């Protein structure tokens, strides 16, 4: 269906505007007729591309599932819950998606089937869990699980961003100071240094040469990172296999690699436990989790786990065979299989890594501050030594 922006006339003769999905203009006119509106004008909405492709924000999804949990838990029928959300949702794209959910359910579809029509808003995990909740009659618990999981993911994403904000800010300051020194300050001092008539030390000559490069080729220096980034993106498109090696590098580069691995494993364990606890089979849990990890190395290992299970091995043996999952994950899987509480065991893994990630991020933030200070101090020290060195040489030669 396409999304149309329409102008219509109601029974009181007043015009109203809005958005409505329809197969064509005739379908749109019939739909408005049933709502008591006469179509005056319509065109494809400018938000059509957003409706089909724009990723819905996590905070809107948290609001969506939290409200569904609260309202359905209080005994409000699902259609009324969705209608209330449709009328109160501020995000226009998501509001239209909810309106489409209402229409689909009124047409006889289940909620999970209606959600599956909007992959830009609902991932496979949300759809699978909703379907499991419909089959087991535990939709309220599913909505609660999804709300808590999305909140946890949002917190993890915020922690990761916080880890990067400080170095990006300080790095930007260092780059700005470097350009200021090399393009403005050093050229002001070059004439003074050369006019001393003394032999210029090596570090001073190096500073002058560096400043000359910045003055004459500053645009190349600024454009080079952008050109390298564009070439890198193009190489990934030309050779998709490079993404695997890049993902492998991400997991091993220090100090962010170990943290990224823990974040991925925590997300995997949390999601797997949530799905398994809702009655979804192990193979479906693995298939859905594969898309969540967003790392080809971990995804390939999960594919291997699926093959091992299909070959007759148990879950613990299959994970151990890959050689990529740490001992903690293997141990907790073994305990979970032995006690019949696999979901609880994986939640323990998620809790452990969640706490470990928070501690690791704090340590990295504490470590980055002195490193950036040393870099800035070294840069300023080099400039001061190069400028003041010749002056001190002259002072040293003065005879009293």
N, C-alpha and C positions, 0 to 999 in steps of 0.2 A: 504494500500500500504506500501511497504518497501522502505527504503532509501538505495541506492547503491552508493558506491564510484567506479567510472569507469575510465578506461584509453582507449582513443579512438584515431583514426587517421582521420585527416581532409582531404579535397580534395588536399591540397598542400603537403601532406605527413608528416605533423608535428603532433606530439602526444599532446594530451591535457588531462587534468584530471579534474574531477568535481564530483558533487553530483547530483543525479536524483532519484526521487521517481518513482517506477514502481511496477506492480503487480508481475512480475517475470523477469527472465533474458531475455526471449523472448520479453516481452513488453518493456523492457529497450532497447534492440537492435533495435526494430521498432521505438521507440521514437527518438533514436540517428540517425537512418537512415533519418528520416524526417528533422533532423537538419543538414544533410550533414556530419555525422560522422560515421565511421566504428568502432564498438566495438572491442577492443583488450582484455580487461580483466575487471572483475567487481567482487566486493564482498560487502556484507552487510556492511554499514558504521558503524564505531565505534560510531558515533553520533546518531545512530538509536534510542537508548533509550532516548537520549536527545530530539530528534525530536518529540517523542511521549509523553514525560512526563515532560521535563524541563519547568519550569515556565518562561515565557518571562518577562524580566525586565520592570518595569513601564516606565523608561526613553525611552526605545525603542518604547513602545506603544504611548507615547506622541509624539515622532518624527513621527511615522506612521500616526496618526490621524491629526496632525498639517499639515503635507505635503499634505495629502488628502484634508483637508479643503482649503488650499491655492491654490492647483492646480485645483481642481474641481470648486472652486469659480472663478477661472480665465478662466473657460471654457474648460479646458483640459479633454478629455475623460477619464473615469475611468480606462480603461485598460492601457492607456498610463501612467497614474499616478502610477499605481501599477508596471508597467514595470520599470519606473524611480526609484521607491523605491527599487525594487529588485536589480537593478544594483548598487545602492548607499549604501545600508544597509551593515554595517560592521559586525554585529552579524550573523554568519553563519547559526545558527539554524533558526533565524527569517527570514533570506534571503530565505531559502528554503521554509518556510511557505508562504511567499509572492509569490514565484514562483509557489507554488501549488495553491494559490488563482487565479493567472493569468490563469493557466491551467483549473481550474474549471469553471471560468467565460467564457473562450473561448469554453468550452464544453456546455454552455447554462445555467449555474446556476447563480443565483443572488449573490451579494456580501455577504449578510447575510447567505445564504445557504453555501457558500464556507467557511465563517468564522466559522460556526457551526462545521465544520470538524476538527477544531483545538481548542479544549477546553483548551489546555495548554497555548494558547496565548490570546484567546478572551473569556471573561466570558459571562454569559447569558444576563447580562445587556447590554453589547456592541452589542451583536447579536440582541437583541430585539429592541434597539434603531435604529440600522442600518436598520432592517426590517421596522420599522415605518417610517423612512426617505425615504425608497424606495417606500413605499405605498403612502406617502403624497407628494413626490417630493421635500423633504427638506433635502436631504443628507448633503448639505453644513452646514446647521445649526446643524445637528446631529453631524457631525465631530467636529464642534466648541465646542458643549456642552461636548463631550467626552474628547477633549483636555483640556478644562478648569477643568473638573471634575478630570481627572488624575493628572493635575498639583496641584490641591488642595489636593488630597489624598497624593501626594508625599511630599507636604509641611507639612501636618499633621504627616506623618510618620517620617519626619526629626525632627520635634519638639519633638515627643515622644522619639526618639533616643537620642536627645540632653539632655532630662530630665534624661536619664539613664546613660549617659557617665560619668558624674562627680562622682556620688556615686560609680559606678563600679571601676573607676580609684582610688578614695580615699580608697575604701574598699580593693582593691588589695594592695595598699601601706600599709595600717594598718595591713593586714594579713602578708605581707612580713616582716614588722618591728617586729611583734609579734614573728614570727619564728626566726628572727635574735636574738632577745633578749633572748628567751627561750632556744634556742639550742646553741648559741655561747657565748653571754655576761654573762648571769646569771651563767652558770657552771664555768666561769672563776672567779666569785666572791664568789662561794660557799665555796671553801677552805679557802679563806681569812676570811669570816664571821664565819665559824666554828672554825677557829684557834684563835679567840678572847677569847675563854673560857668563854663567857658570855651566859646567857640564851637568846635563840633566840626568838624574839617576834612572835606572831601568824601570822602576815601578812608576815613575812620573811619565816616562815616555809611553809606557803601556796604558796609563790612564788617558793621556792625550789621544793616543791612537783609538782607544775605545770610544772616547767622546766624539772623535771625528766620524767614526762609523755611525754612531747614534744620530749625529747632526745630519749627515748626508743620506743615510738609508733608514731613517726612522719608520717610514711607511712599510718598507720591506720587513723590518723587525715585527711590526704590528700584524702584517698580513700573513707572515710565515706560519704562525700557529693555526690560523683559520684554514690556510691552504693544506697543511698537514692533516688537519681534522677532516677536511673534505676528501682528501685522497684516501684517508683511512676508511671513511664511510663507503666510498666508491669501491674500495678493494673488498669490503665485506659483501657488497652487493654482487660483485663479479665472482667472488669465490666465497660462498657461504660457509665452507668448511673452516675458514679462518676463525669464525665465531667460537668454535669448540676450543681452539687453542687460546683464544682470548679469555674465555670463561675459565679455562684451566689456570691461566696466569693470574686471574683475579683471585682465585682461591689460595694462591701461594705467595703473592706479593706481600711484603711486610710493610707496615703493621696492619693494613686493612684486610688482608686476605683471611687470616684466622677469624676475625670478627665477622666477615661476610659469610664464612662457612657456618659459623654458629647461628647467625640470623636465619640462613636457609634451613638448617636442621631444626631450629626451633619452630619455624613456620610450618615445615613439613610435619613434625611430630604433633603440633597442635591441631592442624587440619586433619591429619590421618585419624587422630584420636576422636575428633568431633564426628567425622563421617562414620567410623567404625562403631562408635557408641550409638549412632542413630540407626544402625541395622544395615548399613551398606556393606557389600561383600569386600573382602580384602583386595581382590583384583580391581574392582571399581575404585576403591580408595587409592590404590597405586596409580591407576590411570588418570584420575583427577588430580592427584598431587603432582604428577609429572609436569603439568602445565603451570603449576603454582610456583615451583622452585626457581624458574626463570634463569636456569643455568644448564647448558647443554651437557656438562660433565656429570652433574647430579642426575639429570634427566636420563642420560644413557645408562647410568647405574640402576635407576629404577626400572628401565626397560629390561635390563639383565635380571633383576629380581623377579619380574613377572615371568620371564622365560624359565627361571629356576623353579618357581612355584608350579608352573604348568608342567614341568618335568617330574614333579612329585616331591620336591624338597619342601621342608617347612619354612616358615617366614624367617626364623633366626638364621638358619643355614644359608638361605638365599641372600640375605643382607650381608652375611659374613663373607660370602663368596666374591662379592664385588671388590672388597678390599679398600673401599673409599669411606665407609661409615666408621666413626670412632668406636672404641671399646664400650663407652657408656651406652650408646644406642643399642649395640648388640646385646649387652648385658640386660638392659631393661626390656628388650624384646623377648629375650629368653625367659625372664621372670614373668612377663605378661602372658606368654603362651602357657607357661607352667601353671599359673594361678587362674587362668581364664579371665584376667583383667587387663587385656592388652591396651584398651583405651586409657585406663588409669596409669599404666606404666609409661605410656607415651606422653601423657600430660605431665608426668614427673620429669621426663626428658625436656619437654618444652619449658617447664618452670626453671630447671637448672640452667639451660642455655640462655633463657631470658635474663636471669639474674647475672650470669656471666658476661653477657653482652653489655649490660648496663655498666658493670665494673670495668670492662675493657675499654668502653668508650670514654669513661671518665679518665682512665689512665692515659689514653691517647691524647685527650684534650690537655691534660696536665703536661704531657711530654712535648706537645706541639708548641706551646707558648715559649719555653726557653729556646727551642730550636730556631723559631722564627726571630726571636730577639737576637740570637747569636748571628744569624745571617745578616740582619739589618745592621748590627754593630760592626761586623766584619766589613760590610760595604762602606759604611761611614769612616771606619778606621783606615781603610785603604785610601780613600779620597784625602783624608786629613794628612796621612803619612806622605802621600805623593806630593801634596801641596806644600806642607810645612818642612819636608825634608830638605829641599834646596835652600830654604830660608835659614834653617839651623846651620847648614854648611857654611853660609856666608857669615853668620854670627860667629861661628867657630874660628874663622880665619881672621877676624878683626883683632888687631893687636892693641892692647891697652898700654 
